[in-house]
Amino acid sequence: MGVVGIGIRQGYRNVGIGTQRLGLLITKAKEMGLKILILWVFSTNKRAIHVYEKLGFKETGRYPKTIYRDGNYIDEIVMVLEI
């Protein structure tokens, strides 16, 4: 099992960099013989969730109210990809 995470600086989002980078991480994980990749994402990060789902990650769990931001609690989603 491997834990993955990426961040894309504002101004470079929505041009495919995140999809490309995560795709490369998945390829490398396969080469290393990993079978499962796991990540955590805030439920408000719809852009990232879309990318993860596009690459095959599935929501497998949720930690409620993990962070308090701008007057609201935000859940953290656990996503898993079986490779």
PyMOL Python script that loads the backbone (N, CA, C, O; Angstrom):
from pymol import cmd

cmd.read_pdbstr("""\
ATOM      1  N   MET A   1       0.837  -1.168   0.000  1.00  0.00           N
ATOM      2  CA  MET A   1       0.000   0.000   0.000  1.00  0.00           C
ATOM      3  C   MET A   1       0.881   1.231   0.000  1.00  0.00           C
ATOM      4  O   MET A   1       1.935   1.257   0.636  1.00  0.00           O
ATOM      5  N   GLY A   2       0.438   2.255  -0.723  1.00  0.00           N
ATOM      6  CA  GLY A   2       1.154   3.518  -0.744  1.00  0.00           C
ATOM      7  C   GLY A   2       0.205   4.665  -0.488  1.00  0.00           C
ATOM      8  O   GLY A   2      -0.972   4.603  -0.844  1.00  0.00           O
ATOM      9  N   VAL A   3       0.719   5.714   0.130  1.00  0.00           N
ATOM     10  CA  VAL A   3      -0.055   6.920   0.386  1.00  0.00           C
ATOM     11  C   VAL A   3       0.442   7.989  -0.581  1.00  0.00           C
ATOM     12  O   VAL A   3       1.644   8.231  -0.685  1.00  0.00           O
ATOM     13  N   VAL A   4      -0.485   8.624  -1.286  1.00  0.00           N
ATOM     14  CA  VAL A   4      -0.102   9.636  -2.271  1.00  0.00           C
ATOM     15  C   VAL A   4      -0.765  10.965  -1.939  1.00  0.00           C
ATOM     16  O   VAL A   4      -1.782  11.021  -1.247  1.00  0.00           O
ATOM     17  N   GLY A   5      -0.175  12.008  -2.440  1.00  0.00           N
ATOM     18  CA  GLY A   5      -0.738  13.334  -2.316  1.00  0.00           C
ATOM     19  C   GLY A   5      -0.033  14.272  -3.268  1.00  0.00           C
ATOM     20  O   GLY A   5       1.170  14.153  -3.499  1.00  0.00           O
ATOM     21  N   ILE A   6      -0.780  15.198  -3.813  1.00  0.00           N
ATOM     22  CA  ILE A   6      -0.179  16.198  -4.694  1.00  0.00           C
ATOM     23  C   ILE A   6      -0.797  17.549  -4.366  1.00  0.00           C
ATOM     24  O   ILE A   6      -1.873  17.634  -3.773  1.00  0.00           O
ATOM     25  N   GLY A   7      -0.109  18.575  -4.754  1.00  0.00           N
ATOM     26  CA  GLY A   7      -0.638  19.931  -4.646  1.00  0.00           C
ATOM     27  C   GLY A   7      -0.228  20.690  -5.889  1.00  0.00           C
ATOM     28  O   GLY A   7       0.907  20.575  -6.353  1.00  0.00           O
ATOM     29  N   ILE A   8      -1.143  21.458  -6.420  1.00  0.00           N
ATOM     30  CA  ILE A   8      -0.869  22.259  -7.611  1.00  0.00           C
ATOM     31  C   ILE A   8      -1.052  23.729  -7.247  1.00  0.00           C
ATOM     32  O   ILE A   8      -2.105  24.133  -6.753  1.00  0.00           O
ATOM     33  N   ARG A   9      -0.043  24.497  -7.490  1.00  0.00           N
ATOM     34  CA  ARG A   9      -0.065  25.921  -7.162  1.00  0.00           C
ATOM     35  C   ARG A   9      -1.130  26.642  -7.984  1.00  0.00           C
ATOM     36  O   ARG A   9      -1.322  26.370  -9.169  1.00  0.00           O
ATOM     37  N   GLN A  10      -1.808  27.563  -7.322  1.00  0.00           N
ATOM     38  CA  GLN A  10      -2.818  28.356  -8.005  1.00  0.00           C
ATOM     39  C   GLN A  10      -2.187  29.045  -9.205  1.00  0.00           C
ATOM     40  O   GLN A  10      -1.053  29.519  -9.132  1.00  0.00           O
ATOM     41  N   GLY A  11      -2.909  29.100 -10.289  1.00  0.00           N
ATOM     42  CA  GLY A  11      -2.373  29.649 -11.529  1.00  0.00           C
ATOM     43  C   GLY A  11      -1.938  28.549 -12.484  1.00  0.00           C
ATOM     44  O   GLY A  11      -1.768  28.789 -13.680  1.00  0.00           O
ATOM     45  N   TYR A  12      -1.757  27.333 -11.954  1.00  0.00           N
ATOM     46  CA  TYR A  12      -1.373  26.180 -12.766  1.00  0.00           C
ATOM     47  C   TYR A  12      -2.459  25.106 -12.740  1.00  0.00           C
ATOM     48  O   TYR A  12      -2.266  24.008 -13.262  1.00  0.00           O
ATOM     49  N   ARG A  13      -3.587  25.424 -12.139  1.00  0.00           N
ATOM     50  CA  ARG A  13      -4.680  24.461 -12.024  1.00  0.00           C
ATOM     51  C   ARG A  13      -5.542  24.481 -13.282  1.00  0.00           C
ATOM     52  O   ARG A  13      -5.541  25.450 -14.042  1.00  0.00           O
ATOM     53  N   ASN A  14      -6.272  23.394 -13.482  1.00  0.00           N
ATOM     54  CA  ASN A  14      -7.205  23.259 -14.611  1.00  0.00           C
ATOM     55  C   ASN A  14      -6.527  23.216 -15.975  1.00  0.00           C
ATOM     56  O   ASN A  14      -7.132  23.572 -16.986  1.00  0.00           O
ATOM     57  N   VAL A  15      -5.278  22.781 -16.002  1.00  0.00           N
ATOM     58  CA  VAL A  15      -4.596  22.609 -17.293  1.00  0.00           C
ATOM     59  C   VAL A  15      -4.063  21.193 -17.455  1.00  0.00           C
ATOM     60  O   VAL A  15      -3.330  20.911 -18.403  1.00  0.00           O
ATOM     61  N   GLY A  16      -4.424  20.299 -16.538  1.00  0.00           N
ATOM     62  CA  GLY A  16      -4.043  18.893 -16.674  1.00  0.00           C
ATOM     63  C   GLY A  16      -2.789  18.477 -15.931  1.00  0.00           C
ATOM     64  O   GLY A  16      -2.397  17.312 -15.991  1.00  0.00           O
ATOM     65  N   ILE A  17      -2.156  19.398 -15.235  1.00  0.00           N
ATOM     66  CA  ILE A  17      -0.917  19.065 -14.526  1.00  0.00           C
ATOM     67  C   ILE A  17      -1.179  18.054 -13.417  1.00  0.00           C
ATOM     68  O   ILE A  17      -0.430  17.087 -13.276  1.00  0.00           O
ATOM     69  N   GLY A  18      -2.225  18.261 -12.634  1.00  0.00           N
ATOM     70  CA  GLY A  18      -2.541  17.330 -11.542  1.00  0.00           C
ATOM     71  C   GLY A  18      -2.843  15.943 -12.055  1.00  0.00           C
ATOM     72  O   GLY A  18      -2.369  14.956 -11.492  1.00  0.00           O
ATOM     73  N   THR A  19      -3.625  15.851 -13.116  1.00  0.00           N
ATOM     74  CA  THR A  19      -3.950  14.556 -13.717  1.00  0.00           C
ATOM     75  C   THR A  19      -2.688  13.873 -14.215  1.00  0.00           C
ATOM     76  O   THR A  19      -2.497  12.677 -13.995  1.00  0.00           O
ATOM     77  N   GLN A  20      -1.833  14.621 -14.880  1.00  0.00           N
ATOM     78  CA  GLN A  20      -0.577  14.063 -15.402  1.00  0.00           C
ATOM     79  C   GLN A  20       0.327  13.576 -14.265  1.00  0.00           C
ATOM     80  O   GLN A  20       0.854  12.465 -14.324  1.00  0.00           O
ATOM     81  N   ARG A  21       0.503  14.396 -13.246  1.00  0.00           N
ATOM     82  CA  ARG A  21       1.389  14.040 -12.131  1.00  0.00           C
ATOM     83  C   ARG A  21       0.868  12.821 -11.378  1.00  0.00           C
ATOM     84  O   ARG A  21       1.634  11.914 -11.052  1.00  0.00           O
ATOM     85  N   LEU A  22      -0.425  12.800 -11.103  1.00  0.00           N
ATOM     86  CA  LEU A  22      -0.993  11.668 -10.383  1.00  0.00           C
ATOM     87  C   LEU A  22      -0.945  10.411 -11.244  1.00  0.00           C
ATOM     88  O   LEU A  22      -0.722   9.316 -10.727  1.00  0.00           O
ATOM     89  N   GLY A  23      -1.150  10.556 -12.547  1.00  0.00           N
ATOM     90  CA  GLY A  23      -1.015   9.414 -13.455  1.00  0.00           C
ATOM     91  C   GLY A  23       0.389   8.832 -13.400  1.00  0.00           C
ATOM     92  O   GLY A  23       0.565   7.614 -13.418  1.00  0.00           O
ATOM     93  N   LEU A  24       1.387   9.704 -13.332  1.00  0.00           N
ATOM     94  CA  LEU A  24       2.775   9.252 -13.214  1.00  0.00           C
ATOM     95  C   LEU A  24       3.008   8.535 -11.887  1.00  0.00           C
ATOM     96  O   LEU A  24       3.697   7.515 -11.842  1.00  0.00           O
ATOM     97  N   LEU A  25       2.440   9.063 -10.814  1.00  0.00           N
ATOM     98  CA  LEU A  25       2.563   8.396  -9.511  1.00  0.00           C
ATOM     99  C   LEU A  25       1.937   7.003  -9.540  1.00  0.00           C
ATOM    100  O   LEU A  25       2.484   6.060  -8.969  1.00  0.00           O
ATOM    101  N   ILE A  26       0.803   6.879 -10.200  1.00  0.00           N
ATOM    102  CA  ILE A  26       0.137   5.571 -10.309  1.00  0.00           C
ATOM    103  C   ILE A  26       1.004   4.605 -11.100  1.00  0.00           C
ATOM    104  O   ILE A  26       1.151   3.444 -10.716  1.00  0.00           O
ATOM    105  N   THR A  27       1.579   5.072 -12.200  1.00  0.00           N
ATOM    106  CA  THR A  27       2.468   4.227 -13.018  1.00  0.00           C
ATOM    107  C   THR A  27       3.667   3.758 -12.201  1.00  0.00           C
ATOM    108  O   THR A  27       4.025   2.581 -12.241  1.00  0.00           O
ATOM    109  N   LYS A  28       4.275   4.659 -11.474  1.00  0.00           N
ATOM    110  CA  LYS A  28       5.438   4.300 -10.648  1.00  0.00           C
ATOM    111  C   LYS A  28       5.054   3.323  -9.544  1.00  0.00           C
ATOM    112  O   LYS A  28       5.807   2.401  -9.233  1.00  0.00           O
ATOM    113  N   ALA A  29       3.879   3.530  -8.953  1.00  0.00           N
ATOM    114  CA  ALA A  29       3.405   2.621  -7.905  1.00  0.00           C
ATOM    115  C   ALA A  29       3.225   1.210  -8.461  1.00  0.00           C
ATOM    116  O   ALA A  29       3.579   0.233  -7.801  1.00  0.00           O
ATOM    117  N   LYS A  30       2.675   1.101  -9.677  1.00  0.00           N
ATOM    118  CA  LYS A  30       2.520  -0.208 -10.322  1.00  0.00           C
ATOM    119  C   LYS A  30       3.882  -0.856 -10.541  1.00  0.00           C
ATOM    120  O   LYS A  30       4.063  -2.045 -10.277  1.00  0.00           O
ATOM    121  N   GLU A  31       4.839  -0.063 -11.027  1.00  0.00           N
ATOM    122  CA  GLU A  31       6.192  -0.574 -11.267  1.00  0.00           C
ATOM    123  C   GLU A  31       6.834  -1.077  -9.979  1.00  0.00           C
ATOM    124  O   GLU A  31       7.624  -2.021 -10.003  1.00  0.00           O
ATOM    125  N   MET A  32       6.497  -0.452  -8.863  1.00  0.00           N
ATOM    126  CA  MET A  32       7.044  -0.851  -7.563  1.00  0.00           C
ATOM    127  C   MET A  32       6.321  -2.061  -6.977  1.00  0.00           C
ATOM    128  O   MET A  32       6.751  -2.613  -5.964  1.00  0.00           O
ATOM    129  N   GLY A  33       5.226  -2.471  -7.613  1.00  0.00           N
ATOM    130  CA  GLY A  33       4.491  -3.628  -7.141  1.00  0.00           C
ATOM    131  C   GLY A  33       3.416  -3.311  -6.111  1.00  0.00           C
ATOM    132  O   GLY A  33       2.873  -4.216  -5.478  1.00  0.00           O
ATOM    133  N   LEU A  34       3.111  -2.036  -5.943  1.00  0.00           N
ATOM    134  CA  LEU A  34       2.054  -1.682  -5.005  1.00  0.00           C
ATOM    135  C   LEU A  34       0.700  -2.118  -5.560  1.00  0.00           C
ATOM    136  O   LEU A  34       0.511  -2.163  -6.775  1.00  0.00           O
ATOM    137  N   LYS A  35      -0.219  -2.431  -4.692  1.00  0.00           N
ATOM    138  CA  LYS A  35      -1.548  -2.895  -5.095  1.00  0.00           C
ATOM    139  C   LYS A  35      -2.645  -1.906  -4.739  1.00  0.00           C
ATOM    140  O   LYS A  35      -3.709  -1.910  -5.357  1.00  0.00           O
ATOM    141  N   ILE A  36      -2.397  -1.062  -3.750  1.00  0.00           N
ATOM    142  CA  ILE A  36      -3.407  -0.118  -3.282  1.00  0.00           C
ATOM    143  C   ILE A  36      -2.757   1.237  -3.044  1.00  0.00           C
ATOM    144  O   ILE A  36      -1.689   1.327  -2.438  1.00  0.00           O
ATOM    145  N   LEU A  37      -3.409   2.292  -3.528  1.00  0.00           N
ATOM    146  CA  LEU A  37      -3.008   3.656  -3.213  1.00  0.00           C
ATOM    147  C   LEU A  37      -4.135   4.302  -2.426  1.00  0.00           C
ATOM    148  O   LEU A  37      -5.313   4.071  -2.697  1.00  0.00           O
ATOM    149  N   ILE A  38      -3.762   5.101  -1.462  1.00  0.00           N
ATOM    150  CA  ILE A  38      -4.743   5.759  -0.601  1.00  0.00           C
ATOM    151  C   ILE A  38      -4.400   7.237  -0.497  1.00  0.00           C
ATOM    152  O   ILE A  38      -3.230   7.619  -0.524  1.00  0.00           O
ATOM    153  N   LEU A  39      -5.432   8.062  -0.379  1.00  0.00           N
ATOM    154  CA  LEU A  39      -5.224   9.495  -0.192  1.00  0.00           C
ATOM    155  C   LEU A  39      -6.362  10.068   0.630  1.00  0.00           C
ATOM    156  O   LEU A  39      -7.403   9.433   0.802  1.00  0.00           O
ATOM    157  N   TRP A  40      -6.154  11.265   1.131  1.00  0.00           N
ATOM    158  CA  TRP A  40      -7.162  12.004   1.889  1.00  0.00           C
ATOM    159  C   TRP A  40      -7.348  13.342   1.208  1.00  0.00           C
ATOM    160  O   TRP A  40      -6.384  13.951   0.744  1.00  0.00           O
ATOM    161  N   VAL A  41      -8.591  13.802   1.147  1.00  0.00           N
ATOM    162  CA  VAL A  41      -8.898  15.077   0.509  1.00  0.00           C
ATOM    163  C   VAL A  41     -10.056  15.733   1.263  1.00  0.00           C
ATOM    164  O   VAL A  41     -10.975  15.046   1.709  1.00  0.00           O
ATOM    165  N   PHE A  42     -10.015  17.053   1.405  1.00  0.00           N
ATOM    166  CA  PHE A  42     -11.119  17.754   2.042  1.00  0.00           C
ATOM    167  C   PHE A  42     -12.349  17.704   1.143  1.00  0.00           C
ATOM    168  O   PHE A  42     -12.236  17.824  -0.077  1.00  0.00           O
ATOM    169  N   SER A  43     -13.508  17.528   1.739  1.00  0.00           N
ATOM    170  CA  SER A  43     -14.747  17.373   0.974  1.00  0.00           C
ATOM    171  C   SER A  43     -15.088  18.614   0.150  1.00  0.00           C
ATOM    172  O   SER A  43     -15.863  18.523  -0.802  1.00  0.00           O
ATOM    173  N   THR A  44     -14.533  19.747   0.492  1.00  0.00           N
ATOM    174  CA  THR A  44     -14.784  20.979  -0.253  1.00  0.00           C
ATOM    175  C   THR A  44     -13.893  21.129  -1.486  1.00  0.00           C
ATOM    176  O   THR A  44     -14.091  22.042  -2.288  1.00  0.00           O
ATOM    177  N   ASN A  45     -12.916  20.240  -1.639  1.00  0.00           N
ATOM    178  CA  ASN A  45     -11.978  20.330  -2.759  1.00  0.00           C
ATOM    179  C   ASN A  45     -12.525  19.545  -3.953  1.00  0.00           C
ATOM    180  O   ASN A  45     -12.012  18.485  -4.311  1.00  0.00           O
ATOM    181  N   LYS A  46     -13.570  20.091  -4.552  1.00  0.00           N
ATOM    182  CA  LYS A  46     -14.273  19.404  -5.651  1.00  0.00           C
ATOM    183  C   LYS A  46     -13.374  19.169  -6.857  1.00  0.00           C
ATOM    184  O   LYS A  46     -13.483  18.141  -7.525  1.00  0.00           O
ATOM    185  N   ARG A  47     -12.496  20.109  -7.132  1.00  0.00           N
ATOM    186  CA  ARG A  47     -11.584  19.987  -8.285  1.00  0.00           C
ATOM    187  C   ARG A  47     -10.689  18.762  -8.121  1.00  0.00           C
ATOM    188  O   ARG A  47     -10.533  17.979  -9.058  1.00  0.00           O
ATOM    189  N   ALA A  48     -10.103  18.594  -6.943  1.00  0.00           N
ATOM    190  CA  ALA A  48      -9.222  17.451  -6.691  1.00  0.00           C
ATOM    191  C   ALA A  48     -10.013  16.147  -6.696  1.00  0.00           C
ATOM    192  O   ALA A  48      -9.556  15.149  -7.253  1.00  0.00           O
ATOM    193  N   ILE A  49     -11.187  16.148  -6.085  1.00  0.00           N
ATOM    194  CA  ILE A  49     -12.011  14.940  -6.056  1.00  0.00           C
ATOM    195  C   ILE A  49     -12.332  14.498  -7.478  1.00  0.00           C
ATOM    196  O   ILE A  49     -12.306  13.305  -7.780  1.00  0.00           O
ATOM    197  N   HIS A  50     -12.632  15.451  -8.347  1.00  0.00           N
ATOM    198  CA  HIS A  50     -12.915  15.125  -9.754  1.00  0.00           C
ATOM    199  C   HIS A  50     -11.720  14.435 -10.412  1.00  0.00           C
ATOM    200  O   HIS A  50     -11.883  13.432 -11.106  1.00  0.00           O
ATOM    201  N   VAL A  51     -10.533  14.969 -10.194  1.00  0.00           N
ATOM    202  CA  VAL A  51      -9.320  14.371 -10.768  1.00  0.00           C
ATOM    203  C   VAL A  51      -9.109  12.962 -10.226  1.00  0.00           C
ATOM    204  O   VAL A  51      -8.826  12.038 -10.988  1.00  0.00           O
ATOM    205  N   TYR A  52      -9.245  12.798  -8.924  1.00  0.00           N
ATOM    206  CA  TYR A  52      -9.034  11.486  -8.322  1.00  0.00           C
ATOM    207  C   TYR A  52     -10.033  10.465  -8.858  1.00  0.00           C
ATOM    208  O   TYR A  52      -9.660   9.333  -9.167  1.00  0.00           O
ATOM    209  N   GLU A  53     -11.293  10.859  -8.968  1.00  0.00           N
ATOM    210  CA  GLU A  53     -12.308   9.938  -9.494  1.00  0.00           C
ATOM    211  C   GLU A  53     -12.045   9.613 -10.958  1.00  0.00           C
ATOM    212  O   GLU A  53     -12.238   8.475 -11.386  1.00  0.00           O
ATOM    213  N   LYS A  54     -11.610  10.598 -11.723  1.00  0.00           N
ATOM    214  CA  LYS A  54     -11.299  10.388 -13.142  1.00  0.00           C
ATOM    215  C   LYS A  54     -10.200   9.332 -13.306  1.00  0.00           C
ATOM    216  O   LYS A  54     -10.179   8.591 -14.290  1.00  0.00           O
ATOM    217  N   LEU A  55      -9.297   9.274 -12.336  1.00  0.00           N
ATOM    218  CA  LEU A  55      -8.196   8.317 -12.395  1.00  0.00           C
ATOM    219  C   LEU A  55      -8.522   6.997 -11.699  1.00  0.00           C
ATOM    220  O   LEU A  55      -7.668   6.115 -11.608  1.00  0.00           O
ATOM    221  N   GLY A  56      -9.748   6.861 -11.210  1.00  0.00           N
ATOM    222  CA  GLY A  56     -10.185   5.579 -10.673  1.00  0.00           C
ATOM    223  C   GLY A  56     -10.274   5.465  -9.166  1.00  0.00           C
ATOM    224  O   GLY A  56     -10.664   4.413  -8.658  1.00  0.00           O
ATOM    225  N   PHE A  57      -9.926   6.515  -8.433  1.00  0.00           N
ATOM    226  CA  PHE A  57     -10.039   6.473  -6.972  1.00  0.00           C
ATOM    227  C   PHE A  57     -11.513   6.462  -6.578  1.00  0.00           C
ATOM    228  O   PHE A  57     -12.347   7.086  -7.234  1.00  0.00           O
ATOM    229  N   LYS A  58     -11.818   5.752  -5.512  1.00  0.00           N
ATOM    230  CA  LYS A  58     -13.180   5.654  -4.990  1.00  0.00           C
ATOM    231  C   LYS A  58     -13.183   6.102  -3.530  1.00  0.00           C
ATOM    232  O   LYS A  58     -12.246   5.836  -2.777  1.00  0.00           O
ATOM    233  N   GLU A  59     -14.254   6.784  -3.153  1.00  0.00           N
ATOM    234  CA  GLU A  59     -14.412   7.163  -1.746  1.00  0.00           C
ATOM    235  C   GLU A  59     -14.705   5.908  -0.935  1.00  0.00           C
ATOM    236  O   GLU A  59     -15.613   5.144  -1.259  1.00  0.00           O
ATOM    237  N   THR A  60     -13.922   5.704   0.129  1.00  0.00           N
ATOM    238  CA  THR A  60     -14.116   4.521   0.978  1.00  0.00           C
ATOM    239  C   THR A  60     -14.457   4.881   2.416  1.00  0.00           C
ATOM    240  O   THR A  60     -14.807   4.011   3.214  1.00  0.00           O
ATOM    241  N   GLY A  61     -14.356   6.150   2.740  1.00  0.00           N
ATOM    242  CA  GLY A  61     -14.664   6.560   4.102  1.00  0.00           C
ATOM    243  C   GLY A  61     -14.601   8.060   4.239  1.00  0.00           C
ATOM    244  O   GLY A  61     -14.226   8.781   3.314  1.00  0.00           O
ATOM    245  N   ARG A  62     -14.979   8.512   5.422  1.00  0.00           N
ATOM    246  CA  ARG A  62     -15.042   9.949   5.663  1.00  0.00           C
ATOM    247  C   ARG A  62     -14.807  10.212   7.146  1.00  0.00           C
ATOM    248  O   ARG A  62     -15.378   9.545   8.009  1.00  0.00           O
ATOM    249  N   TYR A  63     -13.962  11.191   7.423  1.00  0.00           N
ATOM    250  CA  TYR A  63     -13.761  11.666   8.784  1.00  0.00           C
ATOM    251  C   TYR A  63     -14.543  12.968   8.919  1.00  0.00           C
ATOM    252  O   TYR A  63     -14.184  13.966   8.294  1.00  0.00           O
ATOM    253  N   PRO A  64     -15.594  12.977   9.715  1.00  0.00           N
ATOM    254  CA  PRO A  64     -16.405  14.186   9.816  1.00  0.00           C
ATOM    255  C   PRO A  64     -15.699  15.302  10.587  1.00  0.00           C
ATOM    256  O   PRO A  64     -14.984  15.070  11.561  1.00  0.00           O
ATOM    257  N   LYS A  65     -15.931  16.505  10.112  1.00  0.00           N
ATOM    258  CA  LYS A  65     -15.488  17.730  10.798  1.00  0.00           C
ATOM    259  C   LYS A  65     -14.016  17.690  11.197  1.00  0.00           C
ATOM    260  O   LYS A  65     -13.664  17.942  12.349  1.00  0.00           O
ATOM    261  N   THR A  66     -13.168  17.371  10.230  1.00  0.00           N
ATOM    262  CA  THR A  66     -11.734  17.245  10.490  1.00  0.00           C
ATOM    263  C   THR A  66     -11.048  18.596  10.657  1.00  0.00           C
ATOM    264  O   THR A  66     -10.075  18.719  11.401  1.00  0.00           O
ATOM    265  N   ILE A  67     -11.555  19.595   9.967  1.00  0.00           N
ATOM    266  CA  ILE A  67     -10.928  20.918  10.016  1.00  0.00           C
ATOM    267  C   ILE A  67     -12.021  21.975  10.134  1.00  0.00           C
ATOM    268  O   ILE A  67     -13.139  21.790   9.651  1.00  0.00           O
ATOM    269  N   TYR A  68     -11.682  23.076  10.778  1.00  0.00           N
ATOM    270  CA  TYR A  68     -12.597  24.206  10.912  1.00  0.00           C
ATOM    271  C   TYR A  68     -12.012  25.355  10.117  1.00  0.00           C
ATOM    272  O   TYR A  68     -10.934  25.855  10.440  1.00  0.00           O
ATOM    273  N   ARG A  69     -12.721  25.778   9.074  1.00  0.00           N
ATOM    274  CA  ARG A  69     -12.198  26.834   8.202  1.00  0.00           C
ATOM    275  C   ARG A  69     -13.316  27.800   7.829  1.00  0.00           C
ATOM    276  O   ARG A  69     -14.401  27.381   7.425  1.00  0.00           O
ATOM    277  N   ASP A  70     -13.052  29.063   7.964  1.00  0.00           N
ATOM    278  CA  ASP A  70     -14.003  30.109   7.577  1.00  0.00           C
ATOM    279  C   ASP A  70     -15.378  29.908   8.212  1.00  0.00           C
ATOM    280  O   ASP A  70     -16.404  30.121   7.566  1.00  0.00           O
ATOM    281  N   GLY A  71     -15.391  29.500   9.469  1.00  0.00           N
ATOM    282  CA  GLY A  71     -16.632  29.362  10.195  1.00  0.00           C
ATOM    283  C   GLY A  71     -17.389  28.064   9.950  1.00  0.00           C
ATOM    284  O   GLY A  71     -18.516  27.905  10.418  1.00  0.00           O
ATOM    285  N   ASN A  72     -16.779  27.140   9.224  1.00  0.00           N
ATOM    286  CA  ASN A  72     -17.442  25.869   8.922  1.00  0.00           C
ATOM    287  C   ASN A  72     -16.514  24.693   9.187  1.00  0.00           C
ATOM    288  O   ASN A  72     -15.296  24.797   9.036  1.00  0.00           O
ATOM    289  N   TYR A  73     -17.106  23.578   9.581  1.00  0.00           N
ATOM    290  CA  TYR A  73     -16.357  22.337   9.694  1.00  0.00           C
ATOM    291  C   TYR A  73     -16.338  21.642   8.334  1.00  0.00           C
ATOM    292  O   TYR A  73     -17.318  21.686   7.589  1.00  0.00           O
ATOM    293  N   ILE A  74     -15.224  21.006   8.023  1.00  0.00           N
ATOM    294  CA  ILE A  74     -15.059  20.330   6.735  1.00  0.00           C
ATOM    295  C   ILE A  74     -14.694  18.872   6.994  1.00  0.00           C
ATOM    296  O   ILE A  74     -13.831  18.569   7.818  1.00  0.00           O
ATOM    297  N   ASP A  75     -15.367  17.980   6.276  1.00  0.00           N
ATOM    298  CA  ASP A  75     -15.049  16.556   6.359  1.00  0.00           C
ATOM    299  C   ASP A  75     -13.797  16.252   5.541  1.00  0.00           C
ATOM    300  O   ASP A  75     -13.464  16.970   4.598  1.00  0.00           O
ATOM    301  N   GLU A  76     -13.119  15.186   5.915  1.00  0.00           N
ATOM    302  CA  GLU A  76     -11.994  14.683   5.146  1.00  0.00           C
ATOM    303  C   GLU A  76     -12.414  13.335   4.555  1.00  0.00           C
ATOM    304  O   GLU A  76     -12.885  12.451   5.270  1.00  0.00           O
ATOM    305  N   ILE A  77     -12.237  13.195   3.251  1.00  0.00           N
ATOM    306  CA  ILE A  77     -12.634  11.987   2.528  1.00  0.00           C
ATOM    307  C   ILE A  77     -11.418  11.098   2.330  1.00  0.00           C
ATOM    308  O   ILE A  77     -10.340  11.576   1.977  1.00  0.00           O
ATOM    309  N   VAL A  78     -11.595   9.805   2.559  1.00  0.00           N
ATOM    310  CA  VAL A  78     -10.569   8.806   2.276  1.00  0.00           C
ATOM    311  C   VAL A  78     -10.902   8.204   0.913  1.00  0.00           C
ATOM    312  O   VAL A  78     -12.027   7.763   0.677  1.00  0.00           O
ATOM    313  N   MET A  79      -9.913   8.191   0.019  1.00  0.00           N
ATOM    314  CA  MET A  79     -10.119   7.625  -1.321  1.00  0.00           C
ATOM    315  C   MET A  79      -9.056   6.560  -1.573  1.00  0.00           C
ATOM    316  O   MET A  79      -7.907   6.704  -1.154  1.00  0.00           O
ATOM    317  N   VAL A  80      -9.451   5.489  -2.262  1.00  0.00           N
ATOM    318  CA  VAL A  80      -8.572   4.354  -2.502  1.00  0.00           C
ATOM    319  C   VAL A  80      -8.624   3.967  -3.976  1.00  0.00           C
ATOM    320  O   VAL A  80      -9.674   4.020  -4.616  1.00  0.00           O
ATOM    321  N   LEU A  81      -7.463   3.578  -4.498  1.00  0.00           N
ATOM    322  CA  LEU A  81      -7.355   3.038  -5.858  1.00  0.00           C
ATOM    323  C   LEU A  81      -6.683   1.686  -5.764  1.00  0.00           C
ATOM    324  O   LEU A  81      -5.576   1.572  -5.239  1.00  0.00           O
ATOM    325  N   GLU A  82      -7.348   0.657  -6.273  1.00  0.00           N
ATOM    326  CA  GLU A  82      -6.734  -0.658  -6.386  1.00  0.00           C
ATOM    327  C   GLU A  82      -6.092  -0.741  -7.758  1.00  0.00           C
ATOM    328  O   GLU A  82      -6.761  -0.603  -8.782  1.00  0.00           O
ATOM    329  N   ILE A  83      -4.766  -0.971  -7.765  1.00  0.00           N
ATOM    330  CA  ILE A  83      -4.046  -0.980  -9.046  1.00  0.00           C
ATOM    331  C   ILE A  83      -3.529  -2.363  -9.394  1.00  0.00           C
ATOM    332  O   ILE A  83      -2.902  -2.543 -10.438  1.00  0.00           O
TER     333      ILE A  83
END
""", "prot")
cmd.dss("prot")
cmd.show_as("cartoon", "prot")
cmd.util.cbc("prot")
cmd.orient("prot")
